[in-house]
Amino acid sequence: ARWEAFENQRQQLGWDTEEDAKRWTPPKATFDELTGDPTVDINIALARRFLMTATAKWGPPRNVVIEHSRDGFKSPKKAQELIKSQERHREENNTFRTDLAKSGQRLSNKNVQRQKRLQRQNSKCLYCGTEINFDNSQFDHIVCRATGGSNRESNLVLICQDCNRSKNDKPFGLWAKNNSRGVTLEATIARVKAWNNIGMSVTTKEINGKRAAQGKKPIDVFGKFQADVISRLKRVTNDDPIDERSMESTAWAALAVRERIEDFLERLPGYDKNDTRVRVHVYNGSITSLAREASGFSKTISLRDHPHKTRVDRRHHALDAIILSSLTPSVARTLAKWSDRKDADELRNE
């Protein structure tokens, strides 16, 4: 069907060259097309009703901004499972908090991450194998990115100060080929393979629990994690910098809503098909939170005398809508870069 649509459009417009073909895009899904997921379809119906009402009252919108919260497209059962999962991970981290309290260290998320990695890495610098401890270990991103580096579990490790200074902001795979520390890729990979399975018991149980329910065999979750770390160690290029697409939500449910809204806008009278600007933005809830804090909005307006947003008071949705309506792509991009850099600096703290 898509090929027939392309052929019809090609013949109508007289497209004959390869460059002409690149201008073609497949037809977007309409509001009438169901995804098959009841929860997602309900959200799509609500978006359609709101857009049609708003357009009839105020005219065609110039842009549409949507916040995609992590549990916004989940069924009540799935949302409850997410809450329970968060509680299990919190309990798992409490074991590290107990160790911190016994050693007299300050209880913070950064120190929990440090304690977890020290135990996992056998208290050794990942790169050179030198003994490290809570006081002299430093965080490092195996693969850096110009905006501060990805803080994903498999990219953030503990190393010694000398290795950190020598490697600087180079990807490990590139630095390991030529450094004054005698660090090699092969020896580093061997240390990863000798890691202790620390801090991933809950994730392992959850993943294999789902596989068992589906009649599938269990997998070695920690082994896959180690493979991901090794894959990043071999990389010789940085991660892509944050851009407009990477900071937007990529969840399939969000994309389904976005596609239908774009189709709705393109069908409005007066729509300029040559206008290639992104008119529909679907940001993750974290972007909204950053904008709310950066603007000082939370301090200006409080709900139930609470200094921050409280989900007990449902009016917080209206406050978020105000923030979203004022958010522009350039501001969202700046906030995302700032947050990424801030998180990286706080973890490294060097």
Backbone torsions as a table, in degrees:
resi	resn	phi	psi	omega
1	ALA	NA	-39.8	-179.9
2	ARG	-68.1	-36.4	179.3
3	TRP	-66.5	-39.9	178.5
4	GLU	-63.9	-38.8	178.0
5	ALA	-63.2	-40.1	179.0
6	PHE	-65.6	-44.8	-178.7
7	GLU	-62.6	-41.9	178.5
8	ASN	-61.8	-44.7	-179.4
9	GLN	-68.1	-38.0	180.0
10	ARG	-61.8	-43.3	-179.1
11	GLN	-69.0	-38.9	-179.4
12	GLN	-66.2	-37.9	-175.7
13	LEU	-96.0	-7.7	178.3
14	GLY	74.5	32.0	179.2
15	TRP	-78.1	125.8	-179.1
16	ASP	-126.7	-22.8	-174.7
17	THR	-97.4	168.0	178.6
18	GLU	-64.7	-37.4	179.0
19	GLU	-64.1	-37.1	177.0
20	ASP	-62.4	-41.4	-177.5
21	ALA	-63.6	-33.7	-178.9
22	LYS	-66.0	-20.9	-179.1
23	ARG	-76.8	-13.9	-177.4
24	TRP	-81.9	139.8	174.7
25	THR	-127.2	144.6	-179.9
26	PRO	-63.7	151.6	179.8
27	PRO	-61.8	141.0	-178.8
28	LYS	-80.6	154.1	175.2
29	ALA	-68.1	145.1	179.6
30	THR	-99.5	169.9	178.6
31	PHE	-62.4	-22.0	-178.7
32	ASP	-77.8	-16.4	-178.3
33	GLU	-87.1	124.1	-179.4
34	LEU	-86.3	150.3	178.0
35	THR	-87.6	-21.0	-175.9
36	GLY	96.8	-11.3	176.4
37	ASP	-100.1	114.4	-175.2
38	PRO	-56.4	-41.6	-178.1
39	THR	-65.3	-43.5	179.1
40	VAL	-66.8	-41.7	-178.5
41	ASP	-64.2	-33.7	176.6
42	ILE	-64.6	-43.5	179.1
43	ASN	-64.7	-37.2	177.8
44	ILE	-64.7	-42.2	178.9
45	ALA	-62.8	-39.5	178.3
46	LEU	-65.7	-41.6	178.9
47	ALA	-63.0	-40.8	179.3
48	ARG	-63.0	-46.4	-178.6
49	ARG	-61.4	-43.4	-179.4
50	PHE	-65.5	-45.5	-178.3
51	LEU	-62.4	-42.6	-179.4
52	MET	-66.1	-40.0	179.2
53	THR	-67.0	-46.2	-178.8
54	ALA	-64.9	-39.5	179.7
55	THR	-66.0	-40.9	179.9
56	ALA	-65.5	-31.6	-175.9
57	LYS	-88.7	-41.4	-173.2
58	TRP	-116.7	-5.2	-178.6
59	GLY	96.2	175.2	-177.6
60	PRO	-59.9	135.9	178.8
61	PRO	-75.4	148.3	175.7
62	ARG	-78.8	-37.9	178.5
63	ASN	-147.6	156.1	175.2
64	VAL	-126.2	126.8	179.2
65	VAL	-118.5	129.1	-177.4
66	ILE	-124.1	138.2	171.9
67	GLU	-97.4	123.6	177.3
68	HIS	-104.3	98.3	176.9
69	SER	-75.0	154.4	-173.7
70	ARG	-59.6	-35.0	-177.1
71	ASP	-106.9	13.6	-176.5
72	GLY	-67.0	-27.5	-178.7
73	PHE	-109.9	17.4	-179.5
74	LYS	-96.3	150.1	174.0
75	SER	-72.3	161.8	177.8
76	PRO	-53.6	-37.9	-179.9
77	LYS	-65.4	-45.3	179.9
78	LYS	-66.3	-38.5	178.8
79	ALA	-63.1	-39.6	178.6
80	GLN	-66.2	-38.0	177.2
81	GLU	-62.9	-38.4	178.7
82	LEU	-64.2	-43.3	179.2
83	ILE	-61.3	-43.7	179.3
84	LYS	-64.6	-37.2	178.3
85	SER	-63.9	-42.6	178.3
86	GLN	-61.9	-38.7	178.9
87	GLU	-65.6	-39.8	179.4
88	ARG	-65.7	-40.5	178.2
89	HIS	-67.3	-35.3	177.7
90	ARG	-64.7	-41.5	178.0
91	GLU	-64.6	-38.3	178.4
92	GLU	-63.2	-41.6	179.3
93	ASN	-69.1	-22.3	178.7
94	ASN	-63.1	-27.5	177.5
95	THR	-65.5	-35.8	177.8
96	PHE	-73.7	-34.2	177.1
97	ARG	-64.9	-36.0	177.4
98	THR	-63.6	-43.4	177.8
99	ASP	-62.4	-38.9	179.1
100	LEU	-64.7	-42.5	-179.5
101	ALA	-63.0	-40.4	-179.5
102	LYS	-65.7	-32.9	-179.1
103	SER	-89.5	-1.2	177.4
104	GLY	80.0	14.3	179.5
105	GLN	-84.0	153.2	179.4
106	ARG	-66.5	136.4	179.4
107	LEU	-83.0	111.0	178.1
108	SER	-152.3	161.0	179.3
109	ASN	-62.1	-37.0	179.2
110	LYS	-64.1	-41.8	179.9
111	ASN	-70.1	-31.7	175.1
112	VAL	-62.7	-44.0	179.1
113	GLN	-64.6	-36.9	178.4
114	ARG	-66.6	-46.1	-179.2
115	GLN	-61.4	-42.2	179.7
116	LYS	-60.9	-44.9	-177.1
117	ARG	-73.4	-32.5	176.0
118	LEU	-61.1	-44.7	179.2
119	GLN	-67.7	-39.9	-178.8
120	ARG	-67.0	-40.2	-174.8
121	GLN	-90.1	12.2	-179.8
122	ASN	58.8	31.2	179.6
123	SER	55.8	38.7	178.7
124	LYS	-125.8	143.5	172.9
125	CYS	-60.0	128.0	-176.9
126	LEU	-61.4	-34.5	-172.0
127	TYR	-82.3	-48.9	-174.8
128	CYS	-109.3	-13.4	178.0
129	GLY	87.6	3.2	178.6
130	THR	-64.6	145.0	176.4
131	GLU	-64.7	131.9	177.3
132	ILE	-129.0	159.9	178.7
133	ASN	-135.3	-172.3	-175.7
134	PHE	-63.5	-32.7	-173.6
135	ASP	-85.5	-31.9	-175.2
136	ASN	-108.0	0.5	179.1
137	SER	-80.3	149.3	-179.7
138	GLN	-131.8	143.0	177.4
139	PHE	-75.9	145.4	175.0
140	ASP	-146.0	144.4	174.7
141	HIS	-91.2	120.8	-179.9
142	ILE	-56.2	-49.7	175.1
143	VAL	-113.4	118.0	-177.2
144	CYS	-84.2	167.3	167.6
145	ARG	-141.0	148.5	-171.6
146	ALA	-54.9	-25.8	-176.1
147	THR	-94.7	10.7	174.9
148	GLY	126.7	-13.7	176.6
149	GLY	93.7	147.5	177.5
150	SER	-75.9	132.0	-179.1
151	ASN	-95.0	19.2	178.0
152	ARG	-61.1	152.9	-173.7
153	GLU	-53.8	-40.2	-175.2
154	SER	-81.5	-1.4	-178.0
155	ASN	-112.7	-9.8	-175.5
156	LEU	-112.7	117.7	-175.3
157	VAL	-132.3	170.7	177.1
158	LEU	-104.6	135.5	178.7
159	ILE	-139.3	176.1	178.3
160	CYS	-85.5	167.3	-176.8
161	GLN	-65.6	-39.2	-178.3
162	ASP	-64.0	-42.3	178.5
163	CYS	-66.5	-37.8	-179.2
164	ASN	-64.2	-41.6	179.4
165	ARG	-67.9	-39.2	-177.4
166	SER	-71.4	-45.0	-177.9
167	LYS	-70.1	-39.1	-179.3
168	ASN	55.8	-126.1	-176.6
169	ASP	-103.9	20.2	178.9
170	LYS	-82.6	149.2	170.3
171	PRO	-63.0	143.3	-176.1
172	PHE	-57.9	-43.8	-177.1
173	GLY	-57.5	-32.1	178.9
174	LEU	-79.4	-43.9	-179.2
175	TRP	-65.4	-37.1	-176.8
176	ALA	-64.5	-21.9	-179.7
177	LYS	-74.1	-24.8	-177.6
178	ASN	-155.2	97.5	178.8
179	ASN	-147.3	158.9	-178.1
180	SER	-86.7	0.4	-176.4
181	ARG	-93.2	-7.4	-177.8
182	GLY	74.8	18.0	-179.4
183	VAL	-78.9	135.8	177.4
184	THR	-125.5	154.3	178.5
185	LEU	-63.8	-41.7	-176.2
186	GLU	-62.7	-45.4	-179.0
187	ALA	-67.7	-35.5	179.1
188	THR	-66.9	-42.8	178.0
189	ILE	-61.4	-39.1	178.7
190	ALA	-61.7	-37.3	178.3
191	ARG	-68.0	-37.3	177.1
192	VAL	-62.0	-42.8	-179.2
193	LYS	-65.7	-19.7	179.6
194	ALA	-94.7	5.5	-179.1
195	TRP	-62.7	154.0	173.3
196	ASN	-87.0	144.9	178.2
197	ASN	-78.2	84.5	-176.4
198	ILE	-116.9	134.2	172.8
199	GLY	78.7	14.9	-179.0
200	MET	-130.9	14.5	-178.0
201	SER	-65.7	-40.1	-179.5
202	VAL	-66.7	-45.4	178.9
203	THR	-60.2	-41.5	179.3
204	THR	-62.0	-46.1	-179.7
205	LYS	-63.6	-40.5	-178.6
206	GLU	-67.0	-46.2	-178.1
207	ILE	-64.9	-48.1	-178.3
208	ASN	-73.2	-25.0	174.3
209	GLY	-65.0	-42.1	177.8
210	LYS	-66.7	-39.5	179.9
211	ARG	-65.1	-39.0	179.3
212	ALA	-64.2	-39.5	179.2
213	ALA	-65.4	-25.4	179.6
214	GLN	-93.5	3.8	179.9
215	GLY	77.3	20.7	-178.8
216	LYS	-102.4	157.5	179.7
217	LYS	-75.3	150.4	177.1
218	PRO	-67.5	155.6	178.7
219	ILE	-121.0	162.8	177.9
220	ASP	-85.1	90.0	-175.8
221	VAL	-63.2	-44.0	-179.9
222	PHE	-65.9	-36.4	177.1
223	GLY	-62.4	-39.5	177.4
224	LYS	-66.7	-36.3	177.2
225	PHE	-63.5	-45.4	178.1
226	GLN	-60.9	-39.4	179.1
227	ALA	-63.7	-35.9	178.3
228	ASP	-66.3	-42.0	177.9
229	VAL	-61.2	-46.4	-179.1
230	ILE	-62.8	-38.7	178.0
231	SER	-61.0	-39.5	179.6
232	ARG	-72.3	-32.5	177.1
233	LEU	-62.7	-30.5	-178.0
234	LYS	-81.9	-13.0	-178.2
235	ARG	-67.4	141.0	178.6
236	VAL	-117.2	6.2	177.9
237	THR	-124.9	155.2	179.5
238	ASN	-76.3	163.0	172.0
239	ASP	-67.6	158.0	177.4
240	ASP	-65.8	142.4	176.4
241	PRO	-68.2	162.0	178.8
242	ILE	-66.9	128.4	173.7
243	ASP	-129.8	-174.9	-172.9
244	GLU	-62.7	-35.7	-177.9
245	ARG	-78.8	-39.3	-175.6
246	SER	-70.0	-22.8	180.0
247	MET	-89.8	-8.0	178.0
248	GLU	-87.8	156.4	179.7
249	SER	-64.8	137.9	179.0
250	THR	-115.3	8.6	178.1
251	ALA	-59.4	141.5	-174.4
252	TRP	-60.9	-34.8	179.8
253	ALA	-64.0	-41.6	178.9
254	ALA	-65.2	-39.5	179.2
255	LEU	-67.2	-33.8	178.2
256	ALA	-64.4	-41.6	178.0
257	VAL	-67.3	-43.9	-178.5
258	ARG	-59.5	-46.1	-177.7
259	GLU	-60.4	-40.8	-178.1
260	ARG	-71.6	-34.3	177.1
261	ILE	-69.3	-40.6	177.6
262	GLU	-61.1	-41.1	177.6
263	ASP	-62.5	-40.6	178.9
264	PHE	-61.1	-45.8	-178.6
265	LEU	-65.4	-39.7	-177.9
266	GLU	-67.6	-20.7	-179.9
267	ARG	-88.5	-8.0	-179.3
268	LEU	-70.7	144.4	177.6
269	PRO	-58.8	136.0	178.1
270	GLY	87.3	2.5	179.4
271	TYR	-67.2	132.0	-178.5
272	ASP	-92.7	108.4	-177.7
273	LYS	-68.7	-16.6	178.8
274	ASN	-86.4	-5.1	178.7
275	ASP	-81.2	105.5	-174.6
276	THR	-92.6	5.5	179.5
277	ARG	-65.7	147.1	175.7
278	VAL	-72.5	119.1	-175.2
279	ARG	-102.8	-14.1	-179.6
280	VAL	-123.5	120.4	-179.4
281	HIS	-115.0	129.5	179.0
282	VAL	-119.0	94.0	-176.2
283	TYR	-92.9	147.1	173.4
284	ASN	-68.1	153.4	-178.3
285	GLY	-58.2	-24.2	-179.9
286	SER	-64.7	-32.5	178.5
287	ILE	-66.3	-40.8	177.8
288	THR	-61.8	-42.3	179.9
289	SER	-62.4	-42.1	178.3
290	LEU	-62.3	-43.1	179.8
291	ALA	-65.5	-38.2	-179.4
292	ARG	-64.5	-43.5	-178.8
293	GLU	-71.7	-42.5	-177.1
294	ALA	-65.3	-33.3	-178.3
295	SER	-79.7	-13.0	-176.4
296	GLY	77.7	10.3	-176.8
297	PHE	-60.3	-39.0	-177.8
298	SER	-62.9	-33.2	-179.5
299	LYS	-79.7	-26.7	-178.7
300	THR	-76.3	-43.0	-178.7
301	ILE	-122.3	121.4	179.3
302	SER	-117.4	149.6	178.1
303	LEU	-110.6	130.0	-179.6
304	ARG	54.5	37.1	179.5
305	ASP	57.3	29.1	179.1
306	HIS	-102.4	132.6	-176.8
307	PRO	-68.8	-18.2	-179.5
308	HIS	-125.5	170.7	179.6
309	LYS	-61.0	133.5	176.5
310	THR	-120.6	130.0	-177.7
311	ARG	-75.1	-9.2	176.7
312	VAL	-67.0	-36.1	178.5
313	ASP	-95.3	111.1	-174.4
314	ARG	-68.3	-8.9	178.2
315	ARG	-66.0	-11.0	179.8
316	HIS	-63.6	-22.3	176.2
317	HIS	-65.7	-38.1	178.3
318	ALA	-66.7	-38.7	178.5
319	LEU	-65.1	-41.8	178.3
320	ASP	-64.4	-35.4	179.1
321	ALA	-62.8	-38.3	178.1
322	ILE	-63.9	-43.7	179.2
323	ILE	-62.4	-46.7	-177.8
324	LEU	-62.8	-38.6	-178.8
325	SER	-67.3	-20.3	-179.9
326	SER	-97.7	-6.0	-174.3
327	LEU	-81.7	131.8	175.6
328	THR	-112.9	157.5	-179.9
329	PRO	-55.9	-39.7	-178.5
330	SER	-66.8	-39.2	178.2
331	VAL	-67.3	-43.5	179.4
332	ALA	-61.2	-40.9	179.7
333	ARG	-65.0	-41.6	178.6
334	THR	-63.3	-43.4	179.6
335	LEU	-63.2	-42.1	-179.2
336	ALA	-64.0	-42.3	178.6
337	LYS	-65.4	-43.0	-179.8
338	TRP	-62.6	-43.4	-179.7
339	SER	-64.5	-41.6	179.9
340	ASP	-61.9	-44.9	179.0
341	ARG	-66.7	-41.3	-179.3
342	LYS	-62.4	-45.2	179.5
343	ASP	-62.2	-42.8	-179.1
344	ALA	-65.1	-43.2	-179.4
345	ASP	-64.6	-39.3	-179.7
346	GLU	-66.0	-38.1	-178.9
347	LEU	-72.1	-41.7	-178.8
348	ARG	-72.2	-45.7	175.1
349	ASN	48.6	40.9	-178.2
350	GLU	-112.5	NA	NA
